[in-house]
Amino acid sequence: MHPFDAFKQNPFPRKRSFIERLADVIVLNRFFLREGKQADIRVDDDVIVSSAESKIAEIQTLRSTGEIHGKHALGRQENYSFEDIVHDDAMKETFDGGLCFNQYLSPFNIHYLLFPTELTVKRMDYHPAFCRPIVFMKSGETRNERLVLYCEAKNGTPLVIVLVGSFLVSGIECLAHEGGRYKSAELMGGFKLGSTVMMLFPKDTVEPIAHDGDKLILGEPIARFL
């Protein structure tokens, strides 16, 4: 079965925009969720793989107080707070000083998403919203439609995966369920058009393998547990 059809059979319950439904009818979304080359992913248990075929926009340090500096967009820098990213004030202390991997998917990338490591999904929070073009407006990373997965890795490390909806279409598809246990590189979901994935880890739990600006394929190593 084509992975795109799996989303039809087990769709994430959300309201789909007119543009998204139109793109489904004219089969445009099949381009973004086209069947690409199947990756042969073989990594050690302590390796975290890339959830997406993407470019690393930035790897930043999380701060529970003050603003986190984002990259420049349209000639100005847009900053945001920790709560803007995770929508959960209670998690600030746990993730203070940790790392956030920000991955951008262009319209030319294959848009399937994989689980980055063996984990359990503890909670899922969906935040519907209008979707801005992230490539021009960094504020879209914190204000667009978002699905936040609060997880626990096999080794007990907490992590957060944030899926950010794309310009106008939104188009988040997810196969995860609360309480579900998933293996590294198992199919997690996908996007229509282009979007952003953020992965957050507490301080001193991971070290990056990839770097800012790197272009990654699905399942390529991105970090390692310490």
N, C-alpha and C positions, 0 to 999 in steps of 0.2 A: 504494500500500500504506500502511495506517495505520502510523505509527511504532511503535506498541505491538507490532505483528506482527514488526517487525524484531528486537525483543529475543528473540522466540521462536525465530527462525531462527538467530540468532547470539548466544546467551546468554553472559554472563560466567560462567565456571565456578566456582560456589560452591554451598554447601549451602543450600537454601531451608528456612526454618522452617515449622512446621505452620501457623502463623497466616498466613504469606505465601501458602502453597499454598491454604489455605482461601479467602483473599481473592481469589485468582485464579479459583477455581472459581465463586464467587458473583458474579464480575465487578466486585467493589468496586474493584480496582486500575485498571479501565478509567476510573473517575471521575478519579483522580489523573493518569492518563496519557491524558486525553481529548484529542481533536483540537481545538485552539484556533485562533485566528486566526493565519494564517501571517504572520510578521513580514517586512517588506521592509527588510532590513538593508543599508545603504550607508554605510560609514565609510571614513576614510583608513586606510592601512596601519599607521600608528602608534597607532591607537586600539584599546584592549582593550574588548571588549564583555562584558556580563553573561552568565555561563553559565546563569543561572536566573532565572525570575520569582520574585522574592524581596525581602526587606528586608535592608538592610545592618545587621547587628547591631553591627558595629564595624570600624574600620580601625585596626590597631594596629602599633606598631613592634616588630620582632623583636629579641630580645636573646639572644646566644649564651650569656651567663652570667646566673645568677639566674632569677627567675620572671617570667613575663609575666602581667600583671594582666588577668583576665577581668572581664566585667560581673557585677553582682550577680544572684544567683538565690536565691529563698526567703530573702531577708534577709541573705545572706552572700556574700562574694566568694570565688570559687574561682579559684585561680591555677594555671598550668601552665608547663612548661618548653618550650624550643624542640624538644627531642627528643620530647616528648609529641606535638607536632603532626606532625612529619615522619618520626619513627621512624628517623632517620639522623644519628648524631653527627658523621659526616664532613662534613656540609653546613653545620655551624654557622658556620664562618668565612665561607663564600660569602654567606650570607644575613644575617649580623650587621648590624643597623641597617636592614634592609629593611622592606618593608610586607607585612602580611597582611590581606587582605580577607575578612571573615567574613560570609557570606550565609545567612540562615535562610529556608527554605521552609515556609510554613504549609500545613495540609491544604487550604486553599482555592486555593492556587497551582497552575497547571499545572506538572507535574513533569518536563518534558523538560529535558535539559541540552545546551548547545552549547559547542563549543570557543571559548575567548575570543579567540583570535588565531591566525594561521597558525603552525603549530608541528609539531615532530616529537616523538613519545613515545619517550623513551630507555629508560625502565624503568617497570614497574608492580609494586607490592607490595600484596598483599591481606592484611588483618589481621582474621580473623573474631573476633567477640566478642558478648556479650550487649548489647542496645541499650536504653539508658535514654531517658527523655523529655527531650530537649534543652531544651524550653521551660521546664522546671522545674529541670533539673540540668545546669549548664554542664559538669560533668565528662564528660558524654556526648560532648562534642566531641572529647575525647582518648581515651576508653575504649570507645566504641561500635565496631561493625564499621566498617572503613575501607578504602578503596581509594585508594592514593597513586600519582599519575602524575607522574613526574619527566620534565620536558619541556624543549625548547629552542625558543625563538621563532625566526621567520625571520631576525631581525636578530642572532641569536646569544645573546640574553639567556636565562639559565636561569630556569625557573619551575616551581613545584610546585602541582599541583591535588589537593586532598584531598576525597574524597567520603565523607561520614559517614552511616552507616545510621540509620534512624529507629526510633522506639520499638517494641520487640517485633518488628515486621515485618522490619526491616533493609531489604531491598528495593532494593539497588543493582543497576542494570543499566548495562552499559558496552559500547560497540561498538569501543573503541580496542584497538589491538594494539601491542606493543613493536616499535619501528622504523617504525610507521605515520606518514605525513605527512598533516596535515589542514588544511583551510582555515578561516579565521575564520567562525564561526557555523554550521559543519557540525555535524550531529547527533552528540553524544558519548555520550548515554545517557539515563538517567532514574532517578527514585526512586518508590517506592510509599509512600503516606502523606505524611510530611513529613520534612525533614532539613536538612542544612547542607553548604555548599560553602565551602572555604577556598582562596584563591589567594595564593601567596607569591612575592615578587619580591626580588632583591638590592637593597642600598642604592643610591640615586641612579640607578635604572633606569626608574622610573615615577612619575607624579604622579597623584593621584586627580582624577577629574572628578565622581564622586558623593561623598556624605558619609554619615556615621553617621545611621541612621534613614530614609534614602531608600528608597522602594519602587520597584523596577525591573522592567521587563518584559524578556522574552527578547531579547537582542541590543542592549539599550540601552547606550550608552557608560558605562563605569565608571572607566576610567583611560586614560592616554596614556603611551607610551614617551618618555623624555627623549632 
